[in-house]
Amino acid sequence: MDRAPVFNLPPAVLWLAVVLAAVHFGRTFLGASADEWILFAFAFIPARYGEIGELLPGGAGARLWSPLTHAFLHADVVHLLVNIVWMASFGTALARRFGGGRFLMLSGVSAIAGAGLHYALHAGEMALVIGASGAVSGMMAATARFAFSPGGPLGGAGSPGSYRIPAPPLGAALLNSRALAFILVWFAVNLAFGLAGGLLPGVSGPIAWEAHIGGFAVGLLLFALLDPVPPEDGGKDDLAS
């Protein structure tokens, strides 16, 4: 008798979750000073790109890696679990369609884009930006490009073929009432975090909602460039033609 796998997740999603958890719980075995050094060396800090940057842990090199490495750090277990749950929910469909390499590429670019938008709005600030939310936001946006379509994994079908349906162009995808509702609610919630000061019960600090939006926007736009499924009737995405 066949046995179902313990974790019914694509390998890329499962191993990315394992790495995020290992980084977070690994930090708990370090002393306070070592953990602080890691945070300042690998978190995204807008002020790092000014004169103070070379004085921070990581030096000038951190200007190159921190737009990506900040996504591997989390403030606490709640922060970590929220990102893993959303990644498992939406990243699974994307990884099944894209495969591991393209999935990780979109995730990394979304994290970098999130850091970039945060920098554009907070240049010079010392606040640390950490967490995989920008990357997860990109996964969610890319998944919305195909998953809500008729026959898609969130559009009423659950078969393996539902992950291989041709995706409509961006303009047509935005006309899908379910996809549009999802996108509008997502933006409304994130903007509400910003207008409310970004504080939620149980969350230890401000939410970098700008990084979420940056990652989400890139996920919407980058999807067509990475999508391995040919468009229906040879059509092209509105922004990829």
Secondary structure, DSSP 8 states (H G I E B T S, - for coil): -----SS-S-HHHHHHHHHHHHHHHHHTTS-HHHHHHHHHHHSB-GGGGSGGGGGSTTGGGHHHHHHHHGGG--SSHHHHHHHHHHIIIIIHHHHHHH-HHHHHHHHHHHHHHHHHHHHHHHTT----B-SSHHHHHHHHHHHHTTTTSTTSTTTT--SGGGGGS----HHHHTTSHHHHHHHHHHHHHHHHHHHTTS--TT--S---HHHHHHHHHHHHHHHHHH--S--GGG---TTT-
